[in-house]
């Protein structure tokens, strides 16, 4: 149902499009600016290189809900499988396990198995790395050192530098 309060003549769409930072919102505002100038929907579609259905959809969104409906809406996605408390517990467990390791580091597969065992939640490997990013855990690390590594023995193997 059209709302009689939202009229094309009531707004300066060109000015609003210059103020907007979102490219999709700018395009919608420019569509309305062209329609406000009296251009047909097909002419607007041709000049902006978009489909006529996009022009019609934008006009319908404006007439139904006004300027607020021209903004992009958040797409939240699927709900999280772990709660915030479980995420913080996971971070503590990862840091604790990493500190206990003498050499090497925990892999994504190790963390994936831990989550499955601890909370019976199945995550794909790429999602495990996304979780690590959300937990501010960087997976860039230095080369691991062998637990039996000896700095003194390494120094003995190195050749001394002799200048020419």
PyMOL commands that set and color helices and strands:
alter all, ss='L'
color gray80, all
select helices_A, chain A and resi 8-10+13-19+23-36+41-48+52-70+84-100+108-119+125-134+151-157
alter helices_A, ss='H'
color red, helices_A
deselect
rebuild
show_as cartoon
